[in-house]
């Protein structure tokens, strides 16, 4: 019984550590959209925008173009 309790406590600590690292990464990262807005250049924002709509009028999603 002592071994199982020790293993569960270790697993709990490991899960808390992983969740803490993931949460820290989410809080400290700066999204691309926020980075583009800090430059203040409309041209940079337009260059980062996709060339075509992902959902055309007919409702069928365009397949990705590899090339």
N, CA and C atoms as a LAMMPS dump frame, in Angstrom:
ITEM: TIMESTEP
0
ITEM: NUMBER OF ATOMS
201
ITEM: BOX BOUNDS ff ff ff
-5.0000000000000000e+02 5.0000000000000000e+02
-5.0000000000000000e+02 5.0000000000000000e+02
-5.0000000000000000e+02 5.0000000000000000e+02
ITEM: ATOMS id mol type element x y z
1 1 1 N 0.825 -1.193 0
2 1 2 C 0 0 0
3 1 3 C 0.87 1.258 0
4 2 1 N 1.994 1.204 0.686
5 2 2 C 2.88 2.355 0.77
6 2 3 C 3.465 2.689 -0.613
7 3 1 N 3.823 1.646 -1.388
8 3 2 C 4.41 1.855 -2.711
9 3 3 C 3.412 2.52 -3.652
10 4 1 N 2.161 2.056 -3.641
11 4 2 C 1.144 2.637 -4.515
12 4 3 C 0.885 4.102 -4.177
13 5 1 N 0.837 4.412 -2.896
14 5 2 C 0.622 5.792 -2.477
15 5 3 C 1.775 6.674 -2.925
16 6 1 N 2.998 6.17 -2.799
17 6 2 C 4.174 6.926 -3.229
18 6 3 C 4.145 7.164 -4.738
19 7 1 N 3.755 6.148 -5.498
20 7 2 C 3.671 6.292 -6.959
21 7 3 C 2.595 7.309 -7.353
22 8 1 N 1.445 7.276 -6.686
23 8 2 C 0.387 8.235 -6.994
24 8 3 C 0.798 9.661 -6.654
25 9 1 N 1.5 9.825 -5.549
26 9 2 C 1.989 11.158 -5.186
27 9 3 C 3.002 11.66 -6.216
28 10 1 N 3.879 10.775 -6.665
29 10 2 C 4.86 11.148 -7.688
30 10 3 C 4.204 11.518 -9.004
31 11 1 N 3.194 10.753 -9.393
32 11 2 C 2.47 11.054 -10.622
33 11 3 C 1.739 12.384 -10.517
34 12 1 N 1.174 12.656 -9.353
35 12 2 C 0.477 13.916 -9.137
36 12 3 C 1.446 15.094 -9.255
37 13 1 N 2.608 14.974 -8.65
38 13 2 C 3.616 16.043 -8.725
39 13 3 C 4.092 16.228 -10.167
40 14 1 N 4.304 15.125 -10.887
41 14 2 C 4.745 15.222 -12.281
42 14 3 C 3.686 15.903 -13.14
43 15 1 N 2.421 15.559 -12.94
44 15 2 C 1.339 16.187 -13.704
45 15 3 C 1.233 17.674 -13.385
46 16 1 N 1.381 18.038 -12.118
47 16 2 C 1.364 19.455 -11.743
48 16 3 C 2.519 20.207 -12.399
49 17 1 N 3.681 19.6 -12.451
50 17 2 C 4.839 20.249 -13.064
51 17 3 C 4.617 20.471 -14.553
52 18 1 N 4.101 19.451 -15.249
53 18 2 C 3.847 19.581 -16.692
54 18 3 C 2.777 20.631 -16.954
55 19 1 N 1.701 20.616 -16.184
56 19 2 C 0.644 21.616 -16.356
57 19 3 C 1.161 23.017 -16.071
58 20 1 N 2.013 23.151 -15.068
59 20 2 C 2.599 24.455 -14.762
60 20 3 C 3.482 24.957 -15.883
61 21 1 N 4.269 24.074 -16.497
62 21 2 C 5.111 24.477 -17.618
63 21 3 C 4.284 24.891 -18.826
64 22 1 N 3.222 24.15 -19.11
65 22 2 C 2.354 24.492 -20.238
66 22 3 C 1.657 25.823 -19.988
67 23 1 N 1.158 26.024 -18.776
68 23 2 C 0.496 27.28 -18.443
69 23 3 C 1.477 28.45 -18.542
70 24 1 N 2.685 28.256 -18.064
71 24 2 C 3.692 29.309 -18.166
72 24 3 C 4.023 29.651 -19.601
73 25 1 N 4.085 28.649 -20.47
74 25 2 C 4.353 28.905 -21.887
75 25 3 C 3.202 29.658 -22.533
76 26 1 N 1.964 29.326 -22.159
77 26 2 C 0.808 30.02 -22.738
78 26 3 C 0.746 31.468 -22.286
79 27 1 N 1.132 31.738 -21.052
80 27 2 C 1.039 33.093 -20.515
81 27 3 C 2.141 33.983 -21.075
82 28 1 N 3.341 33.438 -21.271
83 28 2 C 4.472 34.274 -21.664
84 28 3 C 4.644 34.432 -23.165
85 29 1 N 3.996 33.614 -23.993
86 29 2 C 4.186 33.697 -25.44
87 29 3 C 3.418 34.894 -26.001
88 30 1 N 3.989 35.511 -27.035
89 30 2 C 3.327 36.615 -27.725
90 30 3 C 2.814 36.103 -29.063
91 31 1 N 1.514 36.145 -29.303
92 31 2 C 0.974 35.649 -30.576
93 31 3 C 1.47 36.474 -31.767
94 32 1 N 1.439 35.86 -32.948
95 32 2 C 1.873 36.548 -34.158
96 32 3 C 1.033 37.785 -34.444
97 33 1 N -0.261 37.711 -34.167
98 33 2 C -1.138 38.85 -34.44
99 33 3 C -0.738 40.054 -33.592
100 34 1 N -0.368 39.816 -32.346
101 34 2 C 0.054 40.92 -31.485
102 34 3 C 1.398 41.471 -31.93
103 35 1 N 2.272 40.616 -32.445
104 35 2 C 3.557 41.084 -32.926
105 35 3 C 3.384 41.939 -34.176
106 36 1 N 2.427 41.578 -35.029
107 36 2 C 2.198 42.369 -36.241
108 36 3 C 1.623 43.737 -35.906
109 37 1 N 0.766 43.805 -34.91
110 37 2 C 0.153 45.083 -34.587
111 37 3 C 1.126 46.039 -33.925
112 38 1 N 2.174 45.526 -33.294
113 38 2 C 3.137 46.417 -32.652
114 38 3 C 4.014 47.124 -33.673
115 39 1 N 4.171 46.536 -34.871
116 39 2 C 4.991 47.185 -35.893
117 39 3 C 4.272 48.383 -36.503
118 40 1 N 2.959 48.371 -36.519
119 40 2 C 2.191 49.495 -37.038
120 40 3 C 2.19 49.585 -38.547
121 41 1 N 2.616 48.556 -39.24
122 41 2 C 2.674 48.582 -40.693
123 41 3 C 1.511 47.782 -41.266
124 42 1 N 0.7 48.452 -42.05
125 42 2 C -0.423 47.773 -42.695
126 42 3 C 0.09 46.787 -43.729
127 43 1 N 1.19 47.107 -44.376
128 43 2 C 1.753 46.218 -45.391
129 43 3 C 2.179 44.887 -44.772
130 44 1 N 2.746 44.921 -43.574
131 44 2 C 3.167 43.681 -42.921
132 44 3 C 1.963 42.812 -42.581
133 45 1 N 0.871 43.441 -42.169
134 45 2 C -0.342 42.69 -41.844
135 45 3 C -0.942 42.089 -43.106
136 46 1 N -0.954 42.851 -44.198
137 46 2 C -1.511 42.331 -45.445
138 46 3 C -0.65 41.22 -46.021
139 47 1 N 0.66 41.298 -45.856
140 47 2 C 1.531 40.229 -46.355
141 47 3 C 1.348 38.945 -45.564
142 48 1 N 0.991 39.045 -44.287
143 48 2 C 0.795 37.862 -43.46
144 48 3 C -0.572 37.229 -43.675
145 49 1 N -1.499 37.963 -44.279
146 49 2 C -2.851 37.438 -44.508
147 49 3 C -2.818 36.398 -45.618
148 50 1 N -3.688 35.396 -45.557
149 50 2 C -3.727 34.385 -46.627
150 50 3 C -4.226 35.001 -47.935
151 51 1 N -3.761 34.435 -49.04
152 51 2 C -4.101 34.97 -50.356
153 51 3 C -5.542 34.658 -50.732
154 52 1 N -6.084 33.56 -50.224
155 52 2 C -7.455 33.203 -50.583
156 52 3 C -8.209 32.797 -49.321
157 53 1 N -9.504 32.853 -49.401
158 53 2 C -10.353 32.505 -48.27
159 53 3 C -10.315 30.997 -48.035
160 54 1 N -10.274 30.58 -46.775
161 54 2 C -10.25 29.155 -46.454
162 54 3 C -11.618 28.513 -46.675
163 55 1 N -12.681 29.304 -46.654
164 55 2 C -14.023 28.775 -46.852
165 55 3 C -14.697 29.547 -47.99
166 56 1 N -14.676 28.989 -49.21
167 56 2 C -15.303 29.673 -50.346
168 56 3 C -16.816 29.754 -50.18
169 57 1 N -17.454 30.441 -51.113
170 57 2 C -18.899 30.662 -51.039
171 57 3 C -19.693 29.359 -51.099
172 58 1 N -19.163 28.335 -51.795
173 58 2 C -19.904 27.082 -51.895
174 58 3 C -19.794 26.229 -50.632
175 59 1 N -18.972 26.632 -49.673
176 59 2 C -18.882 25.923 -48.401
177 59 3 C -17.896 24.79 -48.373
178 60 1 N -17.193 24.532 -49.466
179 60 2 C -16.212 23.459 -49.52
180 60 3 C -14.847 24.051 -49.201
181 61 1 N -14.161 23.452 -48.246
182 61 2 C -12.853 23.959 -47.845
183 61 3 C -11.831 23.63 -48.917
184 62 1 N -11.02 24.614 -49.272
185 62 2 C -10.001 24.429 -50.301
186 62 3 C -8.918 23.481 -49.794
187 63 1 N -8.445 22.561 -50.631
188 63 2 C -7.335 21.696 -50.215
189 63 3 C -6.039 22.504 -50.19
190 64 1 N -5.115 22.156 -49.31
191 64 2 C -3.852 22.905 -49.268
192 64 3 C -3.048 22.689 -50.536
193 65 1 N -2.422 23.737 -51.013
194 65 2 C -1.621 23.672 -52.236
195 65 3 C -0.173 23.479 -51.831
196 66 1 N 0.391 22.323 -52.199
197 66 2 C 1.812 22.046 -51.909
198 66 3 C 2.599 22.324 -53.174
199 67 1 N 3.56 23.169 -53.016
200 67 2 C 4.345 23.41 -54.22
201 67 3 C 5.292 24.448 -54.064
